[in-house]
Amino acid sequence: MRPLLRLEGVEAGYGAARVLNGVSFDVSAGEVVALMGRNGMGKTTLVRSILGLAPWVRGRLLFEGRELRGQATHRIARAGIGLVPEGRQVFSNLTVRENLTATALVRGRMEGAWTVDRVITMLPQLGNRLGAMGNTLSGGEQQMLAIGRALMTNPTLLILDEATEGLSPVLRQEIWDCLATLQRQGQAILLIDKHVAAMRRLADRIVILEKGRVAWRGVGEGLTDDVLQRTLTV
């Protein structure tokens, strides 16, 4: 089966500074791949590279067999990649409903397309907040709105950058439960987060970056204490 997303020898950086140094891995349809690593190891730069936001990128970035390099960000999004960005970045001057519908996209005749009602079923905390402005939401509500907004683009691949950063344990668990439901529904996900135990449970495969390179890859059971010590402990 051809991978949904394939990275082959990806290099990327800012000015003369190279951040990614030949990163290669793939994400298949219906698969959850966790991307982990200490701060500054290149995770967000990799996401920016996929979305056409990094200043320079080399190597191959293929989505459904098509090259992403050189494509405008809005074209990449329309091709089927949805992003939940680090820091949430909801539209503060729009209501929850307006946030959800502002970037909604249905490509062709899609069965089971995401709608506001379906998002609320998935994330019921938003149901009573549809008329609230984005800047009045709590951090957890903003993260749920960011996930809902990305789902409204009906993505083939959903990317979450720091999925549960800054959230309480209760809210983190709600996000993990949401992602587990999406996984059961067959949603392909590339997930960045720091919570090792949750990533082990959820992800089909884990990729760890260190100094812009793939330092380890495998399934959760193989992520031993020795690997954690070498790759994730400061």
N, C-alpha and C positions, 0 to 999 in steps of 0.2 A: 504494500500500500504506500502510495506516495505521500510524504509528509505534507501537512497543511502549511507549516512554516519551516523553512530550512535556512540555517545560517552556515555559511561555508567560509572559513578563514576571515572572519570579519575584523577589520581594524577600523578604529574611529578615534577622533580626538578634537581638540580645540586649539587653534593656532598650531604651534609646533609641538604641543604636548599630545602624545599618543596615550589614550586611556584603554582602549581595547586592542589586544595583541593576538589576533588570529583565533577568534572564538568560533567554534563550530558545535551546533547541536540542532535538534529539530523538535517540533511539536506536531503530533498526529491528530487527526480528527477525533473528537471525543476524549482527548487525553488532558490531564492536568499535569503540567510540568512546573515544579517549584524552582525558582532561581534565587540562590542564597549567596551570602558573602558579607564580609565586614564592610563597614562604611568606606567609601572611596575605592572600591574594587572594580567599579565599572557597571553596576547593575542598571542605574538610571540612564547612563550613556547608551547602554545597549537598547533600552526601550526607546530612547530618542532616535537612535539609529534606525530602528524598525519603522518609526513613524516619520522619517524624513526630517527630523529636527536637529540632528547633530551637524556641526559645521562641515565636517568631512568624513566620509566613510569609504572604505575599500573592502574588497571581497564580494561575496554574493549573499543577497538577502532575497529569498524566494518565498512568495506566498501563493499557494495553489499553482505552483510552477511558474509564476510570473515574477520578474525582477522588480523589486521595490526601489532600488537605488535610482535616484533621479526623478522619482515621482513626487508630486506635491502632496503635502500632508492630507489635504481634504480628499484627494483621490485615493490615498491609502485607506483612509477611514471608510470611504464609500465602497472600497473593494471588499470590506468585511472585517476590519480590525477595530474593535472598540476598546477605549482606554479609560481606566479609572486612575487618574493621575495622583502622584504623591501630593499631599496637601489638599486633596479633594477638589478645590477650584470650582465650586458651584457658583452659579450666577447670583450674586447677592441681591441684585435689584429686581429679580424675577421671583414669582411664587414657585412653590414646589411643582405644581402642575405645569407652569410655563417652563421650568427647568427641564421637565421630562419631555415636553413636546417640542422644545426649541430645536433639538438636533435629531428628532425622530426620523427614521429612514426605513423604508421597506423596499428591498431590492427584488423586482419581479413579483411573481405570485407566490408569496411565502405562506406555507401552512403553519399555523401556530405562531404567528408574528407577535412580538411584544407590543402590548398596549398599556395605557395607564392602569386599567383595571387589573391586568395580569401582573404588572409590577407591584401594585398594592397587595395583591394576593401573596406574592413572594415576600414583600417587605411591608407588613401591615402597619408598622409604626408610622409610615408616611400617609396612611389613609386619612387620619384626622388633621393632617398638616398641609393638605393640598393648597389651601389659600394663604399659607404662611410664606413670608419672604425668606429667601435663602439665608440671609444674614441673621435671622432670628433662630435658626436651628442649632441644636447642640452638635458637638463634634461627631457623635455617633449617628445622629440623624443626617448630617451632611454627608457622611461616608455612605450611608444607605442611599441617599439621593444620588450621589455620584455613581454608585453601582447601577441604580435604576436608570439613570440618564444614559449610561453606556449600553445597557440592555435595549433601550429604545431605538438604538441604531441597528438592532438585530444582527449582532456581530457573528461571524463564523468563528473568530478567535477573540476572546476577551482577555485583556492584559490589565493586571492590577499591580500598581507600583506602591509598595508599603501598604498592604491591604488593611492592616489593623493598627497602624502606628498611632500612639497617643490615646487609644481607647481603653476603657475599663475592662476587666476580665469578663464581665457579663456581656458587654457590647461586642467584645471580640468574639465570644462564643456565638452570638447571633450572626455575625458575619461568616464565621466558619460554617454554621448550619446552612446559611444561604448558599455558600459556595458548594457545599456537599450536595444540596438539592440540584444546583445547576449541573454538577458533575453527573448525577444520576440521569439527568435529562439529556446528556450527551454533549454539553457545551465544552468546547476546547478552551483551556485556560492556561495562560502563562502568568504565574503568581510570584510576586516578590514580597517577602515578609521575613521577620527575624525570629518568629516563634517556632523553634525546631520541632517540638512535640506535635504541634498542630500540622505542620507541613509533612512530617513523617506519616501521619494518619491519612491526610487528604491526597497527597500527590501520588501519581502513578510513577513518576520519576523525579529525581532531584539533580540539579546542576549547581555546582558551587564555583563561583569566580574568585580568583585571587590574583591581584595585580594585573587585571585585564585578561587573564587566561582561564580556561577551564581547569580547575585544580582537582575536581572529583565529579563523577557522575554515577548514578546508580539508583536503586530503589531504596525506600526508607529503611528497610531492615539492614541494609549494608552501611548505613550511616552510623558507624561505631563511635564510641567515645574518643578513640584515637584520631579518627578523621575529623571529628568536631574540634579537638584540641589543635590540630594542625591547620585547619582552614577557617574556623569561625571564632576562636578564642583570641581576644586581643592580647 
